[in-house]
Amino acid sequence: MVSVTANRKQANGIRQWAVLACVTLAALMMASCSQHKERADLIIMNGAEPESLDPAIVTGQPDGRVAGALFEGLTRFNPKNAKPIPGLAERWDIAEDGQTYTFYLRTNAVWSTGEPITAEDVVYSWRRALDPLTASDYAGQLYYVKNGENFNTGKTNAATGKRYTKEDVGVNAVDTHTVKVDLEGPTPFFLDLCAFRTLAVVPRQAIEKHKDRWLMVHPVPTSGPFTLEFWRIHDRIRVRKNPRYWDAQNIQSELIDLLPAESSTTALNLYETGEADVIWDKNLIPSELMDVLKGREYVHTYDYLGTYFIRFNVTKPPFNDVRVRKALTLVLDKERIVKNITKSGEKPASCLTPPGMEGYTSPEGLGRDQELARKLLAEAGYPGGKGFPTFNYLFNTSEMHKQIAVELQAMWKKELGINMELRQVEWKVYLSDQSKMQYDTSRSSWIGDYVDPNTFLDMFMSNNGNNRTGWKSPKYDDLIRQANQERDATKRAKLLHDAEVLLVREDPPIAPLFFYVGVNIFDPAVVEGVHQNLLDEHPLWPLRRKAGAPKPGTKPTEAR
Amino acid sequence: MYYLKRIAFLVPLLLIISFLAFALVRVAPGGPFDKERAPASPEIEKNIKEKYHLDKPLLQQYWIYLKGLMKGDFGPSLKYRNHSVNDIIAQGLPVSLTLGIMAFLLAQGFGIPLGFLTAVKKGGIIDYGGSFIALLAICIPGFVVGPLLVLIFSIHFGWFPVGMWETPMHAVLPTIALGLYFGGKVARLMREGMLNTLTSEFITTARAKGLSETQVLVKHAFRIAVLPVVSYSGPLLADLLVGSFVVENIFRVPGIGVFLVNSSLNRDYTMVVGLVLLYAVLLLVLNLVVDFAYGLLDRRVKME
């Protein structure tokens, strides 16, 4: 009898524990599963998880696309060609010397919370991006503004003996709707910069009240076409149409979800099963599947401003000899690399600046000439590669980079008889070693910020932190400086062209390999407003699900 | 008294762990703010370091961190600069906990009966078949199981979503992908435990007393045979609760498993220390619970 009672007690205890466990699990499930009450009009695979949505902080493209939807600058990007068009400023005047811009804000521009957007907001936003306390990586985009660099870098004014302050920065409110900007010199691409995230207009009161956590507090006042509904890290960012936006009638979608993803396979699976409508980040397209994907009507490839190249460390022998650098460049079979490895339609590159920039034609760099390469190597003291030291090729962990590295190794061995060792390291080690010049040769790439050759060419000025080759050419520096002071477009293009000749033909510290292509995946029968342009910019406001398109969640294959 | 001592010992232990994590993550080359593009001037880098106290000596940095920690603040994430580490853990932990508990239940629910059966039916078809299934579960890694499950049950049959975390249906495949391997290990442990127990003298005594085979197996043998599984359950549950990088990545599950790997790769110092501490607390507490359960299951064990 006792044992029966004990057993019953034990059984009851187990049952109670089981019920409690089930309830706990159900509660956790309810809490952790996103209960989206409504499905977004469009779901976009946007790329890596944004590091920030603060325009002053963002650096990556996925971050920038979302920040650009929330906050607008004086100009904004034309979705079709990424050229600057009026944004919060409806018009502007440029002084004769090209050094003073006067912007006239729209009188109907208001924050999503209803307050008017004023010239003071613009002044605050730019000065904030330059403020050392903001710690903006991209503050350099505002160095073209008078004293921008002096304030950001804490320099002292020689005339007054005091440090430059934010009041010294050449951006001022003339009245409620007029902003006057003084530049350090004529900057032909300044209107492009005004569309760039760093110069977007942000809400002063929210930032001053909530500091670094201002984007976490609802509602976030936004100046752009969308408001931030929520941001769940590694899950999704949901944005909603801002009904108070000055051009609200042209916002085509009410609700858009932007999904981060690390895995390209997962992104593609989500698209294939109708869970996502658009994939527009190149890193989310598996290159090994490009052979299969190319030619499908939902895969769109296009040129954009990105170049893949090799850096030589010119501070170390044998790469301090230009003949060696030229020899290594002349034997590269770039056609083979783009055909067998990258496979997305990339074009072989002999220069650094990609094609497509209006009014600028890049020079022809070094072509492919194995005979000349061997001759140059012999002249440098290494006939047939004899005596040439084994050197390393630094690259970050990635299947594509590895395949390219192996290909380069084979080419240099076969054509020049020299030995290269692969040095594959994780991302942060790669960045650290490259910036400290702890490499012989290194994989590199560069994506343009605006449609102007300067976004590529100023990188190799002697004092530029992105140079990372040790290459210093006073002649090159001078040409770039002259070009950026030149108001005549033809003369300026000529100066930039001459500089690039020096960079890729006469004294090359780099070997360009290929120009990137952008890849978007979406069904034109379902989604419209996704335009392909040189900057790979995709503003959200023109995007929409087509009328009569299959309802969200339908598999593209079923729809077809 | 024993348990009070153990709990009191947790505090200095966690301090040591937090300091080691804090120091070691800074030894790795590269820093949280190293990017493909250098800032326009060295001063920009200086500004950033100043803002996050990275310009101060290590011990001073640790002291600042510790002061925050005492208030329950793990500090700002250095990678996701609008988020604090607390934000990220608060968002991701419930997801990882749910997935982890479900995977744990799956592992136990699959492993214990399988191990029990294969031991009881030793040498027969059930033993060979069951052991093969357990071995297969152990041998196929998560990054193979996950895509296979997606291919078969999502792409081909369309029964489950390929990824994301919205409804209970979204949790099915990640749970299987995460729990299967551990289920195999539990089955092996259970089988070994059962086989060892069944040769014990007290089992012979129980049978001699005329107890039914079911009573012998379930009431007497099982209680002792399950002890290795109980020992393994503490670290197993700690492992599962903090999520899995591979499974969360494959199924786009917004847990904290992804951060376990990425925060080190990103040199997100505060995130690394926060997660190490979280994992340490889970591990230590669960080990304590296991020891307590051990005492309940096996009266011969005394905690001293």
Interface residues (C-beta under 8 A of the other chain):
Chain A: T24 L25 L28 M29 A31 S32 C33 S34 Q35 H36 E49 P50 E51 S52 L53 D54 I57 T59 P132 L133 T134 A135 S136 D137 Y138 A139 G140 Q141 Y143 E149 N152 T153 G154 D212 R213 W214 L215 M216 R232 I233 H234 D235 L259 A261 E262 S263 T265 T266 N269 L270 E272 T273 E275 E426 W427 K428 V429 L431 S432 D433 S435 S445 N464 G465 N466 R468
Chain B: A28 P29 G30 G31 F33 D34 K35 E36 R37 A38 P39 A40 S41 P42 E43 I44 N47 I48 E50 K51 Y52 P76 K79 Y80 R81 N82 H83 S84 D87 I88 Q91 G92 P94 V95 L97 T98 I101 M102 L105 P147 V150 S154 I155 G158 P161 V162 G163 M164 W165 E166 T167 P168 H170 A171 E248 N249 I250 F251 R252 P254 G255 V258 L265 N266 R267
